[in-house]
Amino acid sequence: MRTTPTGFQTVIEHFKRNRWNYQMDPNRPMLHAGFRGKSGTFRCTAAVDESDDLVQVFSFVPVVVPPAKLSAVAELCARLSYPMKMGHFALDQSDGELRFHTSSAYPKGELKDEVVQRVLGVNLAMVDQHFPALIRVIHGFVGSEKVPSQANPLISKETAPEPAVHPPGRISFN
């Protein structure tokens, strides 16, 4: 009988406590679930890798990006992901799969429920929040440059300090 890794057990307990349905992967410390947000329903996978003490969550956008839209959606993924502190959109150029990924390292053998809640919560909130923009670009209603980016309120281009000008030293860069 195989034992469940401690970190993965924390993820399972989080899902049970919230009364969320899930399916466990029979071969890996991974579980699969479906979540309904305000703008769509998403497949989600949570995985724990005890070899490097990393918890990861992937949410899959329920649309395959057609080949003609790959570059526009890839640009949108970059625009949306750039200001994010945690997580990023990823597009598989070979099959059009689109997903959002969050992860967090944790101290050896000490995955806390708060970390699971943050990694999972950020993931689901971001994919749900940005799903309408992704659909607008995928279906050709707007170009990726027309979708407003969600600027980081702590560091925005409007409030960021100007870089200091330093006198030339012995080394210069072109």
C-alpha positions as protocol buffer text, in pm:
chain_id: "A"
residue {
  index: 1
  type: MET
  ca { x: 0 y: 0 z: 0 }
}
residue {
  index: 2
  type: ARG
  ca { x: 133 y: 339 z: -100 }
}
residue {
  index: 3
  type: THR
  ca { x: 136 y: 619 z: 157 }
}
residue {
  index: 4
  type: THR
  ca { x: 14 y: 967 z: 71 }
}
residue {
  index: 5
  type: PRO
  ca { x: 290 y: 1229 z: 95 }
}
residue {
  index: 6
  type: THR
  ca { x: 239 y: 1478 z: 379 }
}
residue {
  index: 7
  type: GLY
  ca { x: 218 y: 1788 z: 156 }
}
residue {
  index: 8
  type: PHE
  ca { x: -32 y: 1622 z: -74 }
}
residue {
  index: 9
  type: GLN
  ca { x: -242 y: 1521 z: 227 }
}
residue {
  index: 10
  type: THR
  ca { x: -262 y: 1894 z: 314 }
}
residue {
  index: 11
  type: VAL
  ca { x: -407 y: 1963 z: -33 }
}
residue {
  index: 12
  type: ILE
  ca { x: -657 y: 1679 z: 3 }
}
residue {
  index: 13
  type: GLU
  ca { x: -766 y: 1805 z: 345 }
}
residue {
  index: 14
  type: HIS
  ca { x: -812 y: 2158 z: 202 }
}
residue {
  index: 15
  type: PHE
  ca { x: -1045 y: 2023 z: -65 }
}
residue {
  index: 16
  type: LYS
  ca { x: -1235 y: 1807 z: 184 }
}
residue {
  index: 17
  type: ARG
  ca { x: -1277 y: 2095 z: 432 }
}
residue {
  index: 18
  type: ASN
  ca { x: -1426 y: 2311 z: 155 }
}
residue {
  index: 19
  type: ARG
  ca { x: -1648 y: 2021 z: 38 }
}
residue {
  index: 20
  type: TRP
  ca { x: -1505 y: 2036 z: -314 }
}
residue {
  index: 21
  type: ASN
  ca { x: -1532 y: 1733 z: -539 }
}
residue {
  index: 22
  type: TYR
  ca { x: -1207 y: 1601 z: -680 }
}
residue {
  index: 23
  type: GLN
  ca { x: -1049 y: 1295 z: -836 }
}
residue {
  index: 24
  type: MET
  ca { x: -708 y: 1171 z: -730 }
}
residue {
  index: 25
  type: ASP
  ca { x: -455 y: 1068 z: -991 }
}
residue {
  index: 26
  type: PRO
  ca { x: -376 y: 700 z: -925 }
}
residue {
  index: 27
  type: ASN
  ca { x: -8 y: 735 z: -1020 }
}
residue {
  index: 28
  type: ARG
  ca { x: 103 y: 1074 z: -890 }
}
residue {
  index: 29
  type: PRO
  ca { x: 37 y: 1311 z: -597 }
}
residue {
  index: 30
  type: MET
  ca { x: -209 y: 1511 z: -802 }
}
residue {
  index: 31
  type: LEU
  ca { x: -579 y: 1580 z: -790 }
}
residue {
  index: 32
  type: HIS
  ca { x: -822 y: 1706 z: -1051 }
}
residue {
  index: 33
  type: ALA
  ca { x: -1132 y: 1918 z: -996 }
}
residue {
  index: 34
  type: GLY
  ca { x: -1375 y: 2142 z: -1177 }
}
residue {
  index: 35
  type: PHE
  ca { x: -1459 y: 2494 z: -1062 }
}
residue {
  index: 36
  type: ARG
  ca { x: -1732 y: 2731 z: -1170 }
}
residue {
  index: 37
  type: GLY
  ca { x: -1640 y: 3098 z: -1159 }
}
residue {
  index: 38
  type: LYS
  ca { x: -1831 y: 3412 z: -1255 }
}
residue {
  index: 39
  type: SER
  ca { x: -1717 y: 3393 z: -1616 }
}
residue {
  index: 40
  type: GLY
  ca { x: -1676 y: 3021 z: -1682 }
}
residue {
  index: 41
  type: THR
  ca { x: -1615 y: 2667 z: -1565 }
}
residue {
  index: 42
  type: PHE
  ca { x: -1254 y: 2552 z: -1543 }
}
residue {
  index: 43
  type: ARG
  ca { x: -1066 y: 2227 z: -1499 }
}
residue {
  index: 44
  type: CYS
  ca { x: -807 y: 2252 z: -1226 }
}
residue {
  index: 45
  type: THR
  ca { x: -514 y: 2032 z: -1126 }
}
residue {
  index: 46
  type: ALA
  ca { x: -327 y: 2059 z: -796 }
}
residue {
  index: 47
  type: ALA
  ca { x: 5 y: 1879 z: -761 }
}
residue {
  index: 48
  type: VAL
  ca { x: 264 y: 1842 z: -487 }
}
residue {
  index: 49
  type: ASP
  ca { x: 623 y: 1748 z: -560 }
}
residue {
  index: 50
  type: GLU
  ca { x: 783 y: 1648 z: -232 }
}
residue {
  index: 51
  type: SER
  ca { x: 1124 y: 1607 z: -400 }
}
residue {
  index: 52
  type: ASP
  ca { x: 1153 y: 1985 z: -432 }
}
residue {
  index: 53
  type: ASP
  ca { x: 883 y: 2096 z: -185 }
}
residue {
  index: 54
  type: LEU
  ca { x: 667 y: 2266 z: -445 }
}
residue {
  index: 55
  type: VAL
  ca { x: 289 y: 2292 z: -466 }
}
residue {
  index: 56
  type: GLN
  ca { x: 148 y: 2381 z: -809 }
}
residue {
  index: 57
  type: VAL
  ca { x: -198 y: 2457 z: -944 }
}
residue {
  index: 58
  type: PHE
  ca { x: -296 y: 2461 z: -1311 }
}
residue {
  index: 59
  type: SER
  ca { x: -632 y: 2584 z: -1437 }
}
residue {
  index: 60
  type: PHE
  ca { x: -721 y: 2504 z: -1794 }
}
residue {
  index: 61
  type: VAL
  ca { x: -915 y: 2751 z: -2007 }
}
residue {
  index: 62
  type: PRO
  ca { x: -1202 y: 2553 z: -2164 }
}
residue {
  index: 63
  type: VAL
  ca { x: -1123 y: 2663 z: -2520 }
}
residue {
  index: 64
  type: VAL
  ca { x: -863 y: 2539 z: -2766 }
}
residue {
  index: 65
  type: VAL
  ca { x: -688 y: 2831 z: -2932 }
}
residue {
  index: 66
  type: PRO
  ca { x: -710 y: 2789 z: -3311 }
}
residue {
  index: 67
  type: PRO
  ca { x: -383 y: 2809 z: -3508 }
}
residue {
  index: 68
  type: ALA
  ca { x: -478 y: 3145 z: -3663 }
}
residue {
  index: 69
  type: LYS
  ca { x: -510 y: 3300 z: -3316 }
}
residue {
  index: 70
  type: LEU
  ca { x: -198 y: 3156 z: -3151 }
}
residue {
  index: 71
  type: SER
  ca { x: 19 y: 3465 z: -3189 }
}
residue {
  index: 72
  type: ALA
  ca { x: -252 y: 3707 z: -3071 }
}
residue {
  index: 73
  type: VAL
  ca { x: -333 y: 3491 z: -2767 }
}
residue {
  index: 74
  type: ALA
  ca { x: 37 y: 3441 z: -2688 }
}
residue {
  index: 75
  type: GLU
  ca { x: 79 y: 3820 z: -2690 }
}
residue {
  index: 76
  type: LEU
  ca { x: -224 y: 3859 z: -2463 }
}
residue {
  index: 77
  type: CYS
  ca { x: -83 y: 3596 z: -2225 }
}
residue {
  index: 78
  type: ALA
  ca { x: 241 y: 3796 z: -2205 }
}
residue {
  index: 79
  type: ARG
  ca { x: 54 y: 4124 z: -2150 }
}
residue {
  index: 80
  type: LEU
  ca { x: -167 y: 3978 z: -1879 }
}
residue {
  index: 81
  type: SER
  ca { x: 113 y: 3788 z: -1704 }
}
residue {
  index: 82
  type: TYR
  ca { x: 374 y: 4065 z: -1701 }
}
residue {
  index: 83
  type: PRO
  ca { x: 240 y: 4266 z: -1403 }
}
residue {
  index: 84
  type: MET
  ca { x: 139 y: 3962 z: -1198 }
}
residue {
  index: 85
  type: LYS
  ca { x: 327 y: 3890 z: -878 }
}
residue {
  index: 86
  type: MET
  ca { x: 217 y: 3529 z: -867 }
}
residue {
  index: 87
  type: GLY
  ca { x: 128 y: 3309 z: -1160 }
}
residue {
  index: 88
  type: HIS
  ca { x: 125 y: 3329 z: -1537 }
}
residue {
  index: 89
  type: PHE
  ca { x: -73 y: 3226 z: -1842 }
}
residue {
  index: 90
  type: ALA
  ca { x: 86 y: 2965 z: -2066 }
}
residue {
  index: 91
  type: LEU
  ca { x: -11 y: 2869 z: -2419 }
}
residue {
  index: 92
  type: ASP
  ca { x: 97 y: 2544 z: -2581 }
}
residue {
  index: 93
  type: GLN
  ca { x: 175 y: 2646 z: -2939 }
}
residue {
  index: 94
  type: SER
  ca { x: 150 y: 2286 z: -3063 }
}
residue {
  index: 95
  type: ASP
  ca { x: -208 y: 2210 z: -2958 }
}
residue {
  index: 96
  type: GLY
  ca { x: -363 y: 2542 z: -2847 }
}
residue {
  index: 97
  type: GLU
  ca { x: -403 y: 2444 z: -2482 }
}
residue {
  index: 98
  type: LEU
  ca { x: -426 y: 2751 z: -2259 }
}
residue {
  index: 99
  type: ARG
  ca { x: -374 y: 2739 z: -1885 }
}
residue {
  index: 100
  type: PHE
  ca { x: -289 y: 2947 z: -1581 }
}
residue {
  index: 101
  type: HIS
  ca { x: -14 y: 2830 z: -1346 }
}
residue {
  index: 102
  type: THR
  ca { x: 62 y: 2922 z: -985 }
}
residue {
  index: 103
  type: SER
  ca { x: 312 y: 2762 z: -752 }
}
residue {
  index: 104
  type: SER
  ca { x: 484 y: 2808 z: -420 }
}
residue {
  index: 105
  type: ALA
  ca { x: 779 y: 2650 z: -250 }
}
residue {
  index: 106
  type: TYR
  ca { x: 730 y: 2552 z: 112 }
}
residue {
  index: 107
  type: PRO
  ca { x: 964 y: 2449 z: 395 }
}
residue {
  index: 108
  type: LYS
  ca { x: 1066 y: 2083 z: 377 }
}
residue {
  index: 109
  type: GLY
  ca { x: 772 y: 1869 z: 481 }
}
residue {
  index: 110
  type: GLU
  ca { x: 568 y: 2165 z: 610 }
}
residue {
  index: 111
  type: LEU
  ca { x: 305 y: 2258 z: 352 }
}
residue {
  index: 112
  type: LYS
  ca { x: 53 y: 2476 z: 537 }
}
residue {
  index: 113
  type: ASP
  ca { x: -312 y: 2515 z: 447 }
}
residue {
  index: 114
  type: GLU
  ca { x: -259 y: 2892 z: 407 }
}
residue {
  index: 115
  type: VAL
  ca { x: -13 y: 2826 z: 123 }
}
residue {
  index: 116
  type: VAL
  ca { x: -256 y: 2589 z: -50 }
}
residue {
  index: 117
  type: GLN
  ca { x: -535 y: 2845 z: -9 }
}
residue {
  index: 118
  type: ARG
  ca { x: -321 y: 3125 z: -158 }
}
residue {
  index: 119
  type: VAL
  ca { x: -187 y: 2925 z: -453 }
}
residue {
  index: 120
  type: LEU
  ca { x: -530 y: 2784 z: -537 }
}
residue {
  index: 121
  type: GLY
  ca { x: -720 y: 3107 z: -470 }
}
residue {
  index: 122
  type: VAL
  ca { x: -493 y: 3326 z: -682 }
}
residue {
  index: 123
  type: ASN
  ca { x: -507 y: 3071 z: -961 }
}
residue {
  index: 124
  type: LEU
  ca { x: -883 y: 3045 z: -975 }
}
residue {
  index: 125
  type: ALA
  ca { x: -937 y: 3420 z: -935 }
}
residue {
  index: 126
  type: MET
  ca { x: -695 y: 3511 z: -1216 }
}
residue {
  index: 127
  type: VAL
  ca { x: -824 y: 3258 z: -1469 }
}
residue {
  index: 128
  type: ASP
  ca { x: -1183 y: 3361 z: -1397 }
}
residue {
  index: 129
  type: GLN
  ca { x: -1101 y: 3733 z: -1410 }
}
residue {
  index: 130
  type: HIS
  ca { x: -915 y: 3716 z: -1741 }
}
residue {
  index: 131
  type: PHE
  ca { x: -1126 y: 3453 z: -1918 }
}
residue {
  index: 132
  type: PRO
  ca { x: -1353 y: 3713 z: -2089 }
}
residue {
  index: 133
  type: ALA
  ca { x: -1052 y: 3897 z: -2235 }
}
residue {
  index: 134
  type: LEU
  ca { x: -905 y: 3571 z: -2365 }
}
residue {
  index: 135
  type: ILE
  ca { x: -1235 y: 3479 z: -2530 }
}
residue {
  index: 136
  type: ARG
  ca { x: -1264 y: 3822 z: -2694 }
}
residue {
  index: 137
  type: VAL
  ca { x: -921 y: 3777 z: -2855 }
}
residue {
  index: 138
  type: ILE
  ca { x: -972 y: 3409 z: -2945 }
}
residue {
  index: 139
  type: HIS
  ca { x: -1299 y: 3486 z: -3121 }
}
residue {
  index: 140
  type: GLY
  ca { x: -1157 y: 3793 z: -3293 }
}
residue {
  index: 141
  type: PHE
  ca { x: -1371 y: 4058 z: -3127 }
}
residue {
  index: 142
  type: VAL
  ca { x: -1062 y: 4262 z: -3027 }
}
residue {
  index: 143
  type: GLY
  ca { x: -686 y: 4246 z: -3075 }
}
residue {
  index: 144
  type: SER
  ca { x: -459 y: 4165 z: -2781 }
}
residue {
  index: 145
  type: GLU
  ca { x: -336 y: 4525 z: -2769 }
}
residue {
  index: 146
  type: LYS
  ca { x: -692 y: 4646 z: -2701 }
}
residue {
  index: 147
  type: VAL
  ca { x: -733 y: 4443 z: -2382 }
}
residue {
  index: 148
  type: PRO
  ca { x: -636 y: 4654 z: -2080 }
}
residue {
  index: 149
  type: SER
  ca { x: -359 y: 4504 z: -1873 }
}
residue {
  index: 150
  type: GLN
  ca { x: -417 y: 4464 z: -1504 }
}
residue {
  index: 151
  type: ALA
  ca { x: -138 y: 4684 z: -1371 }
}
residue {
  index: 152
  type: ASN
  ca { x: 23 y: 4599 z: -1040 }
}
residue {
  index: 153
  type: PRO
  ca { x: -110 y: 4872 z: -808 }
}
residue {
  index: 154
  type: LEU
  ca { x: 211 y: 4868 z: -605 }
}
residue {
  index: 155
  type: ILE
  ca { x: 439 y: 4927 z: -902 }
}
residue {
  index: 156
  type: SER
  ca { x: 276 y: 5100 z: -1193 }
}
residue {
  index: 157
  type: LYS
  ca { x: 444 y: 5295 z: -1469 }
}
residue {
  index: 158
  type: GLU
  ca { x: 259 y: 5607 z: -1350 }
}
residue {
  index: 159
  type: THR
  ca { x: 397 y: 5589 z: -995 }
}
residue {
  index: 160
  type: ALA
  ca { x: 730 y: 5416 z: -1048 }
}
residue {
  index: 161
  type: PRO
  ca { x: 1028 y: 5640 z: -974 }
}
residue {
  index: 162
  type: GLU
  ca { x: 1244 y: 5746 z: -1264 }
}
residue {
  index: 163
  type: PRO
  ca { x: 1576 y: 5559 z: -1274 }
}
residue {
  index: 164
  type: ALA
  ca { x: 1862 y: 5758 z: -1132 }
}
residue {
  index: 165
  type: VAL
  ca { x: 2119 y: 5885 z: -1378 }
}
residue {
  index: 166
  type: HIS
  ca { x: 2465 y: 5780 z: -1267 }
}
residue {
  index: 167
  type: PRO
  ca { x: 2783 y: 5951 z: -1381 }
}
residue {
  index: 168
  type: PRO
  ca { x: 2984 y: 5739 z: -1621 }
}
residue {
  index: 169
  type: GLY
  ca { x: 3226 y: 5503 z: -1457 }
}
residue {
  index: 170
  type: ARG
  ca { x: 3509 y: 5296 z: -1593 }
}
residue {
  index: 171
  type: ILE
  ca { x: 3259 y: 5049 z: -1742 }
}
residue {
  index: 172
  type: SER
  ca { x: 2992 y: 5157 z: -1984 }
}
residue {
  index: 173
  type: PHE
  ca { x: 2716 y: 4964 z: -2151 }
}
residue {
  index: 174
  type: ASN
  ca { x: 2588 y: 5031 z: -2500 }
}
